[in-house]
């Protein structure tokens, strides 16, 4: 890479670092806990996995990447994130099969490890996240770029929200399906988790639109994109 291109994209590594962190932490949180705030919509209780609190931000980063750096750069960051997630999942798998200390077994134990981190150690949550994100984020990026061309780069909010409505639905559907198929979530939670994940992620995207505008404007200004 030339010196000129390094200067041009001097914030791309920072965005990549945040994206990778969000991806790994949200997947650990998804495996660790299901949250139920006691709220229902049309008879469906809005229970959601812990990763839903953070994972929607990955789509905000995806919008910024596609808008400022283009599809090729966003694709590279996505693959970097999932390589790191695969590494984390591999570590939890090794931890699961290694013999445990007797004292640790007395206050924690293998059953607790499997219950909380089983999704990560089995690879189920990583595979579900990878499949869901590949389908959702790539469709999100492609839709965003298509709308950008169709509107002659106007109406950023239409691009970010419109692409999210498509990407987040496919992401939520594929993620929960594979996570249920691999035993991370029970099938009785399937519709609840799909609905809640979708509504929550779209809500975060809408609320984050002003911040997305600001980030895109500042990055284009400083990156000279």
C-alpha positions in Angstrom: 0.0 0.0 0.0 1.4 3.4 -0.9 2.0 6.2 1.6 -0.7 8.2 -0.1 -3.4 5.5 0.4 -2.4 5.1 4.0 -2.9 8.8 4.6 -6.2 8.7 2.7 -7.6 5.9 4.8 -6.0 6.8 8.2 -9.2 6.1 10.2 -10.1 2.7 8.5 -8.0 0.7 11.0 -9.8 2.4 14.0 -13.2 1.6 12.5 -12.1 -2.0 11.9 -11.0 -2.3 15.5 -14.3 -1.1 16.8 -16.2 -3.4 14.4 -14.2 -6.5 15.4 -14.7 -5.7 19.1 -18.5 -5.2 18.7 -18.7 -8.5 16.8 -16.9 -10.6 19.4 -18.5 -9.0 22.5 -22.0 -9.2 21.1 -21.6 -12.9 20.2 -20.4 -13.7 23.7 -23.3 -11.8 25.1 -25.7 -13.6 22.8 -24.5 -16.9 24.1 -24.5 -15.8 27.8 -28.1 -14.5 28.4 -31.6 -14.2 27.2 -33.3 -11.0 28.4 -37.0 -10.5 29.0 -38.3 -7.1 30.0 -41.9 -8.3 30.3 -43.1 -6.4 27.2 -45.3 -8.0 24.5 -46.3 -7.0 21.0 -49.3 -8.8 19.3 -49.0 -11.6 21.9 -45.2 -12.1 21.4 -43.1 -11.3 24.4 -40.1 -9.2 23.4 -37.3 -11.4 24.8 -33.9 -11.0 23.2 -30.4 -12.3 23.4 -27.8 -10.2 25.1 -25.9 -9.5 21.9 -28.9 -7.5 20.6 -27.9 -4.6 22.9 -24.6 -4.1 21.0 -24.8 -5.9 17.7 -27.0 -3.3 15.9 -24.0 -0.9 16.0 -22.2 -3.2 13.6 -24.7 -2.2 11.0 -24.1 1.4 11.7 -20.4 0.8 11.1 -21.3 -1.2 8.0 -23.3 1.8 6.6 -20.4 4.1 7.3 -17.9 1.8 5.7 -20.0 1.3 2.5 -20.8 5.0 2.3 -17.3 6.3 2.8 -14.9 3.5 1.7 -17.0 1.5 -0.7 -18.1 -2.1 -0.9 -14.6 -3.6 -1.3 -13.3 -2.1 1.9 -16.5 -2.9 3.9 -16.2 -6.5 2.7 -12.6 -6.7 3.9 -13.5 -5.4 7.3 -16.4 -7.9 7.6 -14.1 -10.8 6.8 -11.5 -9.5 9.3 -14.2 -9.4 12.0 -15.4 -13.0 11.3 -11.8 -14.3 11.3 -11.4 -12.8 14.8 -14.8 -14.3 15.8 -13.6 -17.7 14.6 -10.5 -17.3 16.6 -12.5 -16.5 19.8 -14.8 -19.4 19.2 -11.8 -21.7 18.7 -10.4 -20.6 22.0 -13.6 -21.3 23.9 -13.8 -24.7 22.2 -10.3 -25.5 23.5 -11.1 -24.3 27.0 -14.2 -26.5 27.0 -12.3 -29.7 26.3 -9.3 -29.0 28.5 -9.4 -30.7 31.9 -10.8 -28.4 34.7 -9.2 -27.5 38.0 -11.0 -29.2 41.0 -11.4 -25.9 42.9 -13.0 -24.3 39.8 -15.4 -27.2 39.5 -16.5 -26.6 43.0 -17.6 -23.0 42.5 -18.3 -22.9 38.8 -18.1 -26.2 36.9 -18.4 -27.5 33.4 -22.2 -27.4 33.4 -22.1 -23.6 34.1 -19.5 -23.1 31.4 -21.6 -25.0 28.9 -24.8 -23.2 29.9 -23.3 -19.7 29.5 -20.6 -20.1 26.8 -21.7 -23.3 25.1 -22.8 -21.3 22.1 -19.4 -19.9 21.6 -17.5 -23.1 22.5 -19.6 -25.3 20.1 -19.2 -22.8 17.4 -23.0 -22.6 17.0 -23.3 -18.9 17.8 -20.3 -18.1 15.6 -21.7 -20.0 12.6 -25.2 -18.4 13.1 -23.7 -14.9 13.4 -21.5 -15.5 10.4 -24.3 -16.7 8.2 -26.7 -14.1 9.4 -24.3 -11.2 9.1 -23.0 -12.3 5.6 -26.6 -12.4 4.3 -27.7 -9.3 6.2 -24.7 -7.0 6.0 -23.9 -7.8 2.4 -27.5 -7.2 1.3 -27.4 -4.1 3.5 -24.3 -2.8 1.7 -25.5 -3.7 -1.7 -28.9 -2.1 -1.1 -27.3 1.0 0.4 -25.0 1.5 -2.6 -27.9 0.8 -5.1 -30.1 3.4 -3.4 -27.2 5.8 -3.4 -26.9 5.5 -7.2 -30.6 5.7 -7.6 -30.9 8.9 -5.6 -27.7 10.5 -7.0 -26.1 10.3 -3.5 -28.9 12.3 -1.9 -31.0 11.4 1.1 -28.5 9.5 3.3 -31.3 8.7 5.8 -33.2 6.8 3.0 -30.1 4.7 2.3 -29.3 3.8 5.9 -32.8 3.1 7.0 -34.0 1.5 3.8 -31.0 -0.9 3.6 -31.4 -1.7 7.3 -35.0 -2.8 6.9 -33.8 -5.4 4.4 -30.5 -6.4 5.9 -31.7 -6.6 9.5 -34.6 -8.8 8.7 -32.5 -11.3 6.8 -29.8 -11.2 9.5 -32.3 -11.8 12.3 -34.1 -14.6 10.5 -30.9 -16.5 9.5 -29.1 -15.9 12.8 -31.9 -17.1 15.0 -32.7 -20.1 12.7 -29.1 -21.4 12.7 -28.7 -20.7 16.5 -31.8 -22.6 17.2 -30.8 -25.4 14.8 -27.5 -25.8 16.7 -29.1 -25.7 20.1 -27.9 -22.3 21.2 -31.6 -21.1 21.6 -34.7 -23.2 22.1 -37.2 -23.4 19.2 -39.9 -22.1 21.5 -38.1 -18.7 21.3 -37.7 -18.6 17.5 -40.5 -16.2 16.6 -39.9 -14.1 19.7 -36.2 -13.7 19.0 -36.6 -13.0 15.3 -39.3 -10.3 16.0 -37.4 -8.7 18.8 -34.1 -8.7 17.1 -35.5 -7.2 14.0 -37.5 -4.4 15.8 -34.6 -3.6 18.2 -32.0 -3.4 15.4 -34.2 -1.2 13.2 -34.9 1.1 16.1 -31.2 1.5 16.9 -30.5 2.2 13.2 -33.2 5.0 13.2 -32.0 6.5 16.4 -28.4 6.4 15.2 -29.1 8.1 11.9 -28.0 11.6 13.1 -24.7 10.0 14.4 -24.3 8.2 11.1 -24.8 11.4 9.2 -22.1 13.1 11.3 -19.7 10.2 11.0 -20.0 10.0 7.2 -19.6 13.7 6.9 -16.5 13.9 9.1 -14.9 10.8 7.6 -15.4 12.0 4.0 -14.0 15.3 5.0 -10.9 13.9 6.7 -10.4 10.9 4.4 -10.9 13.0 1.3 -13.3 10.4 0.0 
